[in-house]
Amino acid sequence: MGSFIVQGGTRLSGEIVPQGAKNEVLQIICATLLTAERVTIRNIPDIIDVRKLIELVESIGVKLTRHSVSEITFEAGGLDAGYLRSDDFRIKSATLRGSIMIVGPLLARFGRAFIPKPGGDKIGRRRVDTHFMGFSKLGADFMYDAENGIYSVEAERLKGAYIHLDEASVTGTANIIMAAVLAEGRTTIYNAACEPYIQQLCKMLVSMGAGISGIGSNLLYIDGVKDLGGCTHTVLPDMIEIGSFIGMAALTNSEITIKNVSYDNLGIIPDSFRRLGITLERRGDDIFIPVQDHYEIETFIDGSIMTIADAIWPGLTPDLLSVFLVTAIQAKGAVLIHQKMFESRLFFVDKLLDMGAQIILCDPHRATVIGHDRKIRLRGTVMTSPDIRAGVALLIAAMSADGESVIHNIEQIDRGYQNIETRLNAIGASIRRI
């Protein structure tokens, strides 16, 4: 198990470029299974979860041509359906939650798919019912082997249907879209997730020959086609990493420029940081964050305490609430952080309390942060990263603290952030990997 040793109290200065979006590229890689033709993906982040998924599709029989670390051509011409029944497949796919999204493409193209219960962050219940309810509406038979924890779906021919999703699941929407593009007739998906990740997936599929309308809304119409062709697709910059850098700059009192952020795809994220009192400036497609000697949390119009809560897009992504929470530690004022979607994502705050933060954990979903207004510095400590987003929040806290901090289990951070210590050290951080 790796660890970071972080010397806190250093200011950052300079420019940093965000990696490709993790949550988008996992969908895009799965979509390459829909065609036998060549699909080239650019701006792939070199992170553990993406490496695992690439290894998985390669084991299924996808041929890879690596042009660089960030650009790969996928060719899914001769897939090995028998591999899906192997122990090796069960082991590899069970360690990665994103593996669930191979089911839709395999079902659409070959009429059957299998997947063990997927892994991923331990942040609370993350059910997959939405995925399989959608496949069933398209005409697939669903089976669950409880003894071995294996989900399977099978259909002679998928047929378009009206599907009203029980929740606006991003991965569920993506999986159903990928199944529906090769189904017979029209599929309507209502209450669809509409994050930029989903929009990018739809645009890629359209470039491959799919018929999709309503992109960017929660109502999608998909007219099935017989087959899809190849394409070249460029992944957006990672909005979660961009938000992490904004919070990091504010808490460490640093001046940085985040380059090439695809600002128009960031939605409410910049304005949500402004509600914490953080000054940031759009410069073309870059974000400039000046030194924040002082930032004050807004209140609502009636004077009541500000609430920062996650919501389905175009609301605030839940993946950034850990960053908002840690950023508020040195603000003036108080804020209620409300994590609605996952009941275990706020349990990392005990580490922040050990560092001297003033936080009241109200319940598994809510925490109130009373800002120090830079009058009290956090102190270094030893801690363990519980998941990807909490891990980077702890790293941000350690970078702002007095003294040395040690963060264990940094493989969790590596799952979502590419060469993070190298990139941050280049702009002034002091992070050592052991």
Buried (B, 14 or more C-beta within 10 A) or exposed (E): EEBBBBBBBBBBEEEBEBBBBBBBBBBBBBBBBBBBBBBBBBBBBBBBBBBBBBEBBEBBBBEEEEEEEBBBBBBBEEBEBEBBEEEEBBEBBBBBBBBBBBBBBBBBBEBBBBBBBBBBBEBBEBEBEBBBBBBBBBBBEBEEEEEEEBBBBBBEEBBBBEBEBEBBBBBBBBBBBBBBBBBBEBBBBBBBBBBBBBBBBBBBBBBBBBEBEBBBEBEBBBBBBEEBBBBEBBBBBBBBBBBBBBBBBBBBBBBBBBBBBBBEBBBBBBEBBEBBBBBBEEEEEBBBBBBBEEBEBEBEEEEEEBEBBBBBBEEBBBBBBBBBBBBBBBBBBBBBBBBBBBBBBBBBBEBBEBBBBBBEBEEBBBBBBBBBBBEBBBBBBEBBBBBBBBBBBBBBBBBBBBBBBBBBBBEBBBBBBBBBBEBBBEBBBBBEEE
